[in-house]
Amino acid sequence: MPDPQARRISLAIGASRIAIGVGVFFATRPTLRAMGFGETGSRDGALARLGGGRDIALGAVTLAVRDDPSRLRGVMLASSACDVTDAIALGIAARDPELRLAGLAGVLSGSAAAVAGFWAASRLDG
């Protein structure tokens, strides 16, 4: 039987993805400023909205498969893989002094989400 705590964590990650994604997609500049990125231009905003759209989609799929442990496990693996790549990309960005704070925060949050997601996926296979 799948672990109910793993399911709760999976759903929390999915809901968080939607919240962050909506913020980045629809209120790009204020959300990026809150995340430590400072002022952004139109190119920055366009690229950020790509990530926001991805997070909305991943979060929605997570919630949509919430009652199917096998499918939820698969979505959590994909979601966690995205978190790993986000942490790596933000770690690279942190080398730039202007992006250091946002980059380090992204490494920490992306890594934590990846660990939680992989843990949950490991507990969802019954």
C-alpha positions as a printed NumPy array, in Angstrom:
array([[  0.   ,   0.   ,   0.   ],
       [  1.358,   3.464,  -0.896],
       [  2.49 ,   5.665,   1.966],
       [ -0.162,   8.342,   2.728],
       [  2.588,  10.774,   3.799],
       [  4.275,  10.334,   0.41 ],
       [  0.967,  11.132,  -1.285],
       [  0.51 ,  14.268,   0.864],
       [  4.024,  15.452,   0.042],
       [  3.446,  14.78 ,  -3.646],
       [  0.244,  16.814,  -3.604],
       [  1.936,  19.636,  -1.673],
       [  4.719,  19.735,  -4.259],
       [  2.141,  19.773,  -7.054],
       [  0.148,  22.588,  -5.452],
       [  3.354,  24.554,  -4.785],
       [  4.361,  24.166,  -8.41 ],
       [  1.035,  25.6  ,  -9.52 ],
       [  1.325,  28.542,  -7.112],
       [  4.869,  29.41 ,  -8.168],
       [  4.073,  28.819, -11.823],
       [  1.029,  31.099, -11.74 ],
       [  3.086,  33.802, -10.057],
       [  5.908,  33.563, -12.567],
       [  3.564,  33.289, -15.548],
       [  1.081,  36.031, -14.687],
       [  3.037,  38.379, -12.385],
       [  6.502,  37.768, -13.753],
       [  8.475,  40.781, -12.592],
       [  7.145,  40.966,  -9.01 ],
       [  7.557,  37.219,  -8.557],
       [ 11.109,  37.217,  -9.896],
       [ 11.961,  40.183,  -7.652],
       [ 10.557,  38.282,  -4.665],
       [ 12.748,  35.333,  -5.653],
       [ 15.833,  37.573,  -5.527],
       [ 16.356,  38.206,  -9.229],
       [ 16.01 ,  41.984,  -9.108],
       [ 15.024,  43.853, -12.246],
       [ 14.26 ,  41.778, -15.313],
       [ 13.86 ,  42.633, -18.958],
       [ 11.415,  41.35 , -21.53 ],
       [ 13.723,  38.477, -22.55 ],
       [ 14.165,  37.429, -18.923],
       [ 10.409,  37.523, -18.435],
       [  9.735,  35.458, -21.534],
       [ 12.171,  32.769, -20.416],
       [ 10.808,  32.818, -16.879],
       [  7.251,  32.354, -18.206],
       [  8.428,  29.18 , -19.969],
       [  9.42 ,  27.789, -16.587],
       [  6.206,  29.063, -15.022],
       [  4.146,  27.306, -17.66 ],
       [  6.084,  24.106, -17.092],
       [  5.433,  24.301, -13.36 ],
       [  1.71 ,  24.918, -13.864],
       [  1.519,  21.888, -16.168],
       [  3.52 ,  19.601, -13.844],
       [  1.488,  20.698, -10.842],
       [ -1.809,  20.164, -12.66 ],
       [ -0.784,  16.692, -13.819],
       [  0.331,  15.844, -10.279],
       [ -3.076,  16.759,  -8.897],
       [ -4.883,  15.039, -11.777],
       [ -3.248,  11.649, -11.058],
       [ -3.491,  11.944,  -7.262],
       [ -5.632,   8.821,  -6.918],
       [ -3.4  ,   6.567,  -9.039],
       [ -0.208,   5.765,  -7.054],
       [  1.627,   4.33 , -10.049],
       [  0.979,   7.372, -12.245],
       [  1.632,   9.732,  -9.344],
       [  4.993,   8.042,  -8.839],
       [  5.89 ,   8.607, -12.493],
       [  4.896,  12.255, -12.354],
       [  6.885,  12.748,  -9.157],
       [  9.972,  11.248, -10.796],
       [  9.629,  13.638, -13.742],
       [  8.898,  16.565, -11.423],
       [ 11.941,  15.767,  -9.28 ],
       [ 14.154,  15.485, -12.354],
       [ 13.047,  19.02 , -13.283],
       [ 13.918,  20.184,  -9.762],
       [ 17.414,  18.703, -10.104],
       [ 18.   ,  20.492, -13.41 ],
       [ 16.63 ,  23.736, -11.923],
       [ 19.048,  23.434,  -8.982],
       [ 21.961,  22.87 , -11.364],
       [ 20.98 ,  25.781, -13.615],
       [ 20.58 ,  28.096, -10.639],
       [ 23.887,  26.911,  -9.219],
       [ 25.53 ,  27.946, -12.469],
       [ 23.672,  31.277, -12.329],
       [ 24.935,  31.851,  -8.767],
       [ 28.435,  32.362, -10.16 ],
       [ 27.22 ,  35.774, -11.364],
       [ 27.406,  38.22 ,  -8.432],
       [ 24.098,  39.837,  -9.48 ],
       [ 22.336,  36.447,  -9.332],
       [ 24.137,  34.959,  -6.347],
       [ 21.284,  35.269,  -3.83 ],
       [ 18.604,  34.017,  -6.226],
       [ 20.887,  31.267,  -7.482],
       [ 21.783,  29.964,  -4.031],
       [ 18.142,  30.12 ,  -2.914],
       [ 17.204,  28.191,  -6.049],
       [ 19.846,  25.549,  -5.381],
       [ 18.487,  25.041,  -1.87 ],
       [ 14.81 ,  25.011,  -2.816],
       [ 15.301,  22.935,  -5.964],
       [ 17.447,  20.403,  -4.129],
       [ 14.971,  20.144,  -1.249],
       [ 12.052,  19.666,  -3.646],
       [ 13.984,  17.028,  -5.588],
       [ 14.881,  15.075,  -2.452],
       [ 11.296,  15.247,  -1.16 ],
       [  9.908,  14.26 ,  -4.553],
       [ 12.27 ,  11.327,  -5.041],
       [ 11.523,  10.157,  -1.49 ],
       [  7.789,  10.367,  -2.134],
       [  8.132,   8.53 ,  -5.452],
       [ 10.039,   5.73 ,  -3.723],
       [  7.156,   5.318,  -1.259],
       [  4.32 ,   5.457,  -3.813],
       [  5.002,   2.147,  -5.53 ],
       [  3.232,   0.246,  -2.812]])
